[in-house]
Each structure stands twice: as structure tokens, then as C-alpha cells.
Amino acid sequence: MMNMVESVQLRSHAWCVLAGFAVAAIGCSKPPEQHAPPVPVQLAPVEKIDAPLTIGANGVVEPLQTVAVQAQVGGTLDEVNFNEGQDITAGQTLFRIDPRPFEVALRQAQAVLSRDEAQAATAQREADRYKALVEKDYVTKSQADQAQSAAEAMRATVQADHAAVENAQLNLNYTTIKAPISGRAGRLLVRQGNLVKANADPLVVINTLHPILVRFPIVQHDFPAVHRHYAEGNLRVRVVTADSGKVGEVGTLAFLDNAVDSLTGSVTAKARFENKGNVLWPGEYVTVSLDLATQSNVLAIQTRAVMAGQQGSYVFVVGNDKVASVRPITVGRVVGDMTTISSGLAMGEQVVVDGQSRLTPNSRVDGKPATSATQAGSANGAGGPAK
């Protein structure tokens, strides 16, 4: 029989074995499975849009007409009848030059004309009298011919005097300087009291701003298509100013040069804008988009949804299961804040437009509708370029 000590030791060993099995069982059990929280993203659907086929270029604004107003006679500037930067109409009086020297010259020319007209009349009467006397042999024919020549010489002098009077009157008229075109006046290059010279430095420059032109190059590769569409009808032209401000007005292609520049490989073109809001100013640099044609009902997504990978462009597509999957796509043209899609997507599918950097393939997402492409672009600085 086991004594008391052996019995206690046996029970103690049994408890240790049971405790070991319990610890082992606890150590081998799996922890509860934990799921990653959904990634918050913004979604936008695949849409259909009308995509214009455009050609982009850099252009410069130039006035339809520009005139450097000059004085045609010299003298002291008596009056300046407009302000710098003022809108001018054709025929409006701009300057007046001191007319007094020209009034004196006109009166002098008129006096010379009157004197010579009187002498011409006397010479003609003398010639007529000698003509009658030569028939009666009272004077020789040579004397009659001399009298007739003197009369004709005086008639020629009178004609010269008439021209001198007209020239003096014209110079007097030139003392009033009028605007040859309508437009906007630039800065004044002379002031009242200045002495101006004939056909010297300009007094002011006038630019026609309504309508206005935008000059831009068309590369030789694009010229055949532009020329073909230009022959078919008016081509629409859009511009964006240097501060990325879009000009709401649409212009028309008004001019194509008749030769390709061999140095630049381009053809100069000009677009005409009415410029009613004075948005475009001569000398300003702009970005030009020439619309050749419009492709209707093409699939498009917001440009900010497109990601670039080693195998090409792709997007994250979210289905009804709220799982983001990677989808390779073939992109087309950028139209404002949208990009056309040639293949890879179907109408109505939802793509991630914000939050892609936090996604991995097959990530669960918490998708919310995105704002419009324009609003989102201005908020995130990712608006698509205008073409």
C-alpha cells in the first residue's frame, strides 16, 4: 500500500499534467480574425460626352487694325481733345495745331491767284485784239503769235496758283488731326504746347479691339486636316489666357497663310473674336484650341481617375460588392476635365476619382459620390488641361 506521501505526490503530478495540457490547448487556438476597415474614396460614373477633335497651339493677340497717328504739318500743338485709354470713333477730332501760319499762307496764295487771274484776262484780251488786227495786216503774224503765247502762259500760271491755293487749304485742314479708325487710344506721346514735326514721331497709337485677332501657328502635320475643314465651313477657336482664365467667347478661323514657313514648319493662322467684354488685349499670350470636328457619345471619365502604371493606364473600378479592382484602360483625348476612354470600361461603371493612393487590389471601400470634375479639380489642384 502506498503511504500518504506517495499518494500526495501522485495527485500533484496528475494536476501538473492536466495544467500542461490546458496551457498547450490555449497556445494552439487561433486568434479571432480581424478585417481592415473600408477605405474612404470618392466615386464617379463612366459617362458619355461629345468630344471635340482639337489642335492646340500658343498664340498672341493682335488688333484688327492699328494706326500710329502722326502730324502731317509742323507747328505748336494747341489742343488735345481726348484722354489716354479712351475709346475713339473714326473721324473724331484728336489734336489741333496752331492754324495761324497756315491761314496766312492760304490768304497769300489766294492773293497771288487773284493777281494772276487779272493778268491772264488782260493777256487774253491782248491776244484777241492782235488776232483781229493781223487779219487786216495792221500787225504782223509774229506779233499776234507772241500775244497768244503770253495769254496761254498766264493761263498756266493761274492753274499753278489754283494748285497752290488747294495745297495751302489742305495744310490748313491738316492742323485739325482726326482719328482715321475707331478703337482705343494708347498713351499720349506729346502734350499740349509741344512743337510737333510733320511725318515724324507718332502722337498716339490707336488699336481696334472690337473685333480682335489671335495669331497662332499650325504645324505642317496638322495643316491638311485644318485646310480641309476650313474649306467646308467656319472652324471654332477657343482661347485660354495666361492666368488660365477661359474666355467664354468662341472665335472663328479667319485666315490661313498661303505658304509653309520653311524655318518653323508651320502655317500662320488667325482667329477672329468679337471681344465684346474686352477680355483679350493686343500683345497678350494665350493658349489656343482649334476645334476641327466633334465625336459624339464617347465614353469618358474624370481625368483625375486615371492612374499611370508600368503596363499603361489603369483605374480602380468599384462594383456592387464595394471592392476596388484594378482595370487596365486605353485612354483617348483630354477634353476639359474629362478623358475619353477607347477600351476597358463600360457605361455606368463606378471608378475611384479620389483616394486611389490608399488602395490596393481588392480593397474594400466606402465610396461616396464625387463632386463635379471642375469643382474637384479646383479643390485638389488636379483639373485636366484644356485642349
CORNOR-V619172 format. One record per pair of residues at least 12 apart in sequence whose ideal C-beta (glycine too) atoms are under 7 Angstrom apart, sorted by the first residue. I is the first residue (numbers start at 1). J is the second residue. D is the distance in Angstrom with one decimal. If there is no record, write none. Layout:
i j d
I J D
I J D
This chain:
i j d
38 322 7.0
38 364 4.6
38 365 5.5
38 366 4.0
39 355 6.3
39 358 5.0
39 359 5.9
39 363 5.4
39 364 7.0
39 365 5.1
39 366 6.8
40 355 6.2
40 366 4.9
41 352 4.8
41 354 6.3
41 355 3.5
41 365 4.9
41 367 5.4
42 353 5.3
42 354 3.9
42 355 6.3
42 368 5.8
42 370 3.9
43 318 5.9
43 350 4.5
43 351 6.8
43 352 6.2
43 353 6.8
43 367 4.2
43 368 6.9
43 369 6.3
43 370 6.2
44 301 6.7
44 302 5.1
44 305 6.6
44 351 6.2
44 353 4.7
44 370 4.4
45 348 5.7
45 349 6.9
45 350 5.7
46 299 5.7
46 301 5.6
46 345 4.9
46 346 6.6
46 347 5.6
46 348 6.2
46 349 4.9
46 351 6.6
47 300 5.6
48 297 4.7
48 298 6.6
48 299 6.2
48 347 6.4
49 298 6.4
49 300 4.7
49 335 6.6
49 338 5.9
50 294 5.3
50 296 5.1
51 294 7.0
51 295 4.7
51 298 4.9
51 300 6.9
51 333 6.1
51 335 4.9
51 340 5.1
52 291 4.5
52 294 4.8
52 335 6.7
53 292 4.7
53 293 4.6
53 295 6.5
54 289 4.7
54 290 6.2
54 291 5.5
54 292 6.9
54 387 5.0
55 218 6.9
55 222 5.1
55 226 6.8
55 290 4.5
55 292 6.5
56 287 6.8
56 288 6.7
56 289 5.6
56 387 5.2
57 216 4.3
57 217 5.8
57 218 6.8
57 288 4.7
58 216 6.7
58 285 6.7
58 287 6.2
58 288 7.0
59 214 4.7
59 215 5.9
59 216 3.2
59 239 6.9
59 286 5.2
59 288 4.3
60 215 5.6
60 283 6.9
60 285 5.6
61 212 6.3
61 214 5.4
61 280 4.8
61 281 6.1
61 282 5.5
61 283 6.5
61 284 4.4
61 286 6.3
62 213 5.2
62 215 5.5
62 282 5.6
63 207 3.9
63 208 5.1
63 209 6.5
63 212 6.2
63 282 4.7
64 208 4.5
64 211 5.6
64 212 6.0
64 213 5.7
65 181 5.2
65 183 6.8
65 208 4.2
66 205 6.6
66 207 5.0
67 180 5.4
67 181 5.4
67 206 5.0
68 202 3.7
68 205 5.1
69 94 6.5
69 177 6.5
69 202 6.0
69 203 5.1
69 204 5.2
69 206 6.5
70 199 5.8
70 200 6.9
70 202 5.3
70 203 6.5
71 97 6.5
71 177 6.5
71 196 4.5
71 197 6.9
71 198 5.8
71 203 6.4
72 174 4.3
72 198 5.7
72 199 6.6
73 97 6.4
73 102 6.8
73 171 5.2
73 174 4.5
73 175 6.3
73 198 5.2
74 196 6.2
74 197 4.7
74 198 4.7
75 97 4.2
75 98 4.9
75 101 6.6
75 175 6.7
75 196 6.7
76 97 6.7
76 98 4.4
76 193 6.8
76 195 5.6
77 95 6.1
77 97 6.0
77 190 6.0
77 192 5.7
77 193 6.3
77 194 5.0
77 196 5.6
78 96 4.9
78 97 6.4
78 98 5.1
79 95 6.4
79 96 3.9
79 192 6.7
80 95 5.9
80 188 6.8
80 192 5.2
81 93 5.2
81 94 6.0
82 94 5.7
82 185 5.9
84 185 6.3
84 187 5.1
84 188 5.3
85 184 6.7
85 185 6.4
86 185 5.2
87 184 5.5
88 179 4.7
88 182 6.3
88 183 5.9
88 184 6.8
88 185 5.2
88 206 5.7
89 179 6.7
89 182 5.0
90 179 5.7
90 180 6.6
90 181 5.5
90 182 4.7
91 178 5.5
91 179 6.4
92 178 6.4
92 179 4.7
93 176 6.0
93 178 5.5
94 177 5.2
94 178 6.4
94 179 5.6
94 204 6.9
95 177 4.1
95 203 6.1
96 175 6.3
96 176 5.6
97 175 4.1
97 196 6.8
99 172 5.9
99 175 4.3
102 168 6.8
102 171 4.9
102 172 4.1
102 175 5.8
103 172 6.2
105 168 4.8
105 171 6.8
106 168 4.0
106 169 5.8
106 172 5.5
109 161 7.0
109 164 4.4
109 165 4.5
109 168 4.4
110 165 5.6
112 161 5.4
112 164 6.9
113 158 6.9
113 161 3.8
113 162 6.4
113 165 5.5
116 154 6.6
116 157 4.9
116 158 5.1
116 161 5.0
117 158 5.4
119 154 5.5
120 154 3.6
120 155 5.5
120 157 6.9
120 158 4.9
123 150 4.9
123 151 4.1
123 154 4.4
124 151 4.5
126 147 5.1
126 151 6.9
127 147 4.3
127 148 4.5
127 150 7.0
127 151 4.0
130 143 6.0
130 144 4.1
130 147 4.1
131 144 5.6
179 206 6.3
181 206 6.0
181 208 5.9
182 208 6.5
183 206 4.4
183 207 5.1
183 208 4.1
183 209 6.2
184 206 6.9
184 207 5.8
184 209 5.4
185 204 5.4
185 206 5.6
186 204 6.0
186 205 4.4
186 207 6.9
188 204 5.8
189 201 6.5
189 202 6.0
189 203 5.8
189 204 6.1
190 203 5.1
207 282 5.4
209 275 5.8
209 278 6.4
210 274 6.5
210 275 5.6
210 276 6.8
211 272 5.4
211 273 6.0
211 274 5.1
211 275 6.0
212 273 5.5
212 275 4.3
212 280 5.3
213 270 4.9
213 271 6.9
213 272 6.0
214 239 5.9
214 251 6.7
214 270 6.8
214 271 4.7
214 273 6.6
214 286 6.2
214 288 6.3
215 268 6.4
215 270 5.1
216 269 5.8
216 288 4.5
217 264 6.5
217 266 3.8
217 267 7.0
217 268 6.2
218 266 6.0
218 267 4.9
218 269 5.2
219 265 6.3
219 266 5.1
220 260 5.6
220 265 4.7
220 266 6.4
223 267 5.2
225 292 5.9
226 290 6.8
226 292 6.8
227 256 6.7
229 292 5.0
229 293 6.8
230 253 5.9
230 256 6.1
234 252 4.6
234 253 6.8
235 252 6.7
235 253 4.1
235 290 6.1
235 291 6.5
235 292 6.8
236 250 5.1
236 252 6.6
236 291 4.4
237 251 4.3
237 252 6.5
237 253 5.8
237 271 3.8
237 288 6.3
237 290 5.4
238 250 6.0
238 289 4.6
239 286 4.3
239 287 6.6
239 288 5.5
240 286 6.4
240 287 4.4
240 386 5.5
241 284 6.8
241 286 5.6
242 284 6.8
242 285 5.5
242 286 6.9
246 386 6.9
247 279 5.2
247 280 6.8
249 273 5.7
249 274 6.4
251 271 4.2
251 272 5.6
251 273 4.0
252 271 6.5
252 272 5.6
253 269 6.3
253 271 5.5
253 290 6.8
254 270 5.4
254 271 6.2
254 272 3.9
255 269 6.3
255 270 3.9
256 269 5.4
289 386 6.5
289 387 5.7
298 340 5.0
299 340 6.7
299 341 4.6
299 345 6.1
299 347 6.4
300 335 6.9
300 338 4.3
300 339 6.2
300 340 4.8
300 341 6.3
301 315 6.9
301 338 6.8
301 339 6.1
301 341 6.1
301 345 6.9
301 351 5.5
302 337 6.3
302 338 6.2
302 353 4.9
302 373 4.5
303 334 6.1
303 337 5.8
303 338 6.3
303 339 4.6
303 384 3.6
304 353 5.3
304 376 6.7
304 377 7.0
304 382 4.6
305 351 4.6
305 352 6.3
305 353 4.4
306 331 6.1
306 339 5.7
307 356 5.9
311 328 6.4
312 328 6.0
313 329 5.4
313 331 5.1
314 326 5.5
314 327 6.2
314 328 4.8
314 329 6.2
315 327 5.5
315 329 5.8
315 351 4.7
316 351 6.5
316 352 4.0
316 356 5.7
316 359 5.5
317 349 5.7
317 350 6.9
317 351 5.7
318 350 4.9
318 352 6.4
318 365 5.7
318 367 5.5
322 364 6.0
322 365 5.6
322 367 6.7
323 362 5.6
323 364 5.9
324 352 6.2
324 359 5.1
324 363 4.9
324 365 5.1
325 361 6.5
325 362 6.4
326 361 5.1
327 344 5.7
327 345 6.8
328 344 5.8
329 341 5.6
329 343 6.8
329 344 3.3
329 345 5.9
330 342 4.1
330 343 4.5
330 344 5.9
333 387 6.8
334 384 5.2
334 385 6.0
334 387 5.5
335 387 7.0
336 384 6.1
336 386 5.9
337 373 3.5
337 374 5.6
337 377 5.2
337 383 5.4
337 384 4.3
338 373 6.1
338 384 6.7
339 384 6.8
350 367 6.8
353 370 4.8
353 376 6.9
354 370 6.3
